[in-house]
Amino acid sequence: MQAVGVISTWVVLLQLAMAGAMPSASFTATTTVVGLGLVLNLLNYKNLLSSQIWGIWEDVITIGSVSVLPQVGVHL
């Protein structure tokens, strides 16, 4: 179910990028991270991902989220 939510949110971001409301560099970076996250989550769910790689991914998204969130608030 979460994958459906992620994909539907990505479609909204795609529409924003197509309308020119989201810079293409931001859209590309977001798409890359979301795609990687979906693949890693699927691999983790199927027990095909090492716990070390999963731990690194969790650290990356935690630090990335905390870093990006204040920047998003500034542009609202």
Residue pairs with C-beta under 8 A, 6 or more apart in sequence:
2 41
3 38
3 41
6 34
6 37
6 38
10 30
10 31
10 34
13 22
13 27
13 30
13 31
14 27
16 22
16 27
17 23
17 24
17 27
33 61
33 64
37 57
37 61
40 49
40 53
40 54
40 57
43 49
44 54
